[in-house]
Amino acid sequence: MRSGSGSPRRDFLRLLAASPLAVQAWAQQAQQNSPAVSRAADALSVADFEALTRTMLPPAHLGYLFSGVDDDGTLKMNREGFQHFQLRPRRLVDVSKPDLRMEIFGVSWEAPIFLCPVGGQKMFHAEGEIAVARAAKGKKATQILSTVSSSSVEDVAKALGTPPWYQLYMPVSWEGTEKLVRRVEAAGCPVLVWTVDLLGGRNTETAERLRRTDTRNCLSCHTNGVGNLKGRAMLDGIEGGINPSSANWATLDRLRKLTKMKLIIKGIDTAEDARLCREHGADAVVVSNHGGRATETLRSTIDSLTEVVDAVGSQIPVLVDGGFRRGTDIYKALALGARAVGVGRPYIFGLTAFGQEGVERVIDMLRAELRLTMQQCGTPAIKDISRAAISRA
């Protein structure tokens, strides 16, 4: 029987076209047929750079970048966790002048987004951390330099135009810790970020599996062997390795007394530890599971964020990283009380694909997506974002 709108076949095709499966298939086909991203400006999302990265890196370097621990469950949960929160847009608010600016430690930021520490960035691009520093300078973004950086803090500070924040993997010997901290202070770094989520070791199984498939002679870039810390720009002259398993809260007290730099503890996932950080003199904490590369907790950082904020939020700043790929992800973290959000893999995707320009494009895209989300949700300034803007799914 013919319907008033056309033939039964046409009606069926119209219904099929509206189905979720058809939409998904169309999206996959459109992605496959989309023009190649031949320059940074062509990318429409972080995912475009990720796709390029997967085709450009050798297996061992891919494993380093994409591995979690054990079965990579926490790595996956960092992304899935954002689906646990929904946005609650408010309408008819004047959002003609969105303002992404915020302040931390008395310093004004262009947007509440920072570049997380990532080690050995020359494995992704010949200029490594220097290219990232130039991008951060151009976009007025905060860069945190890793202890296992390919470049020295002095060279990065020169490229950045100001000393970066410095991420500390504590040397095993206290003498080594003192030497490294004094060097960082002399370079003018205002903030020390002690990472504490690797003190018990980790099992990066995916990285090891991919490394074993890599047939290259790695001596060209790992002259002392894969994983060896000798020759690292920031660890020359420091013996005994890093990340002492004996470190405890008394170690934090000792570190607090050692330096006048602002001290942030990175790798905090619980209210209990957040309170202890505050009580032992930390100036801020970073809710982090090392991008799913520390412990197989199966708990995303966005799910851990609320309890940490509730424990210390009004007393010290809470920052967060782990799985952020979209402006909506960043908005949700800000709504839950994070002061700022860190990204690691996203800017490394950009670095791998196009160097400095790729990093700049990633920063621009994330800021643009955050700005759009703020406008659509009726929160024209960062200070307007609150938990009223989201609901638990």
Secondary structure, DSSP 8 states (H G I E B T S, - for coil): --BTTB-HHHHHHHHHHTSHHHHHHHHHHHHHHS----SGGG--SHHHHHHHHHHHS-HHHHHHHH--STTSHHHHHHHHGGGGEEE----S---SS-B--EEETTEEESSSEEE---S-GGGT-TTHHHHHHHHHHHHT-EEEE-TT-SS-HHHHHHHHTS--EEEE--BSSHHHHHHHHHHHHHTT--EEEEE-TTTT----HHHHHHHHT--S-GGGT-TT-TT--TT-TTTTT--S-B--TT--HHHHHHHHHH--SEEEEEEE-SHHHHHHHHHTT-SEEEE--TTTTS------HHHHHHHHHHHHTTTS-EEEESS--SHHHHHHHHHTT-SEEEESHHHHHHHHHHTHHHHHHHHHHHHHHHHHHHHHTT--BGGG--GGGEEE-
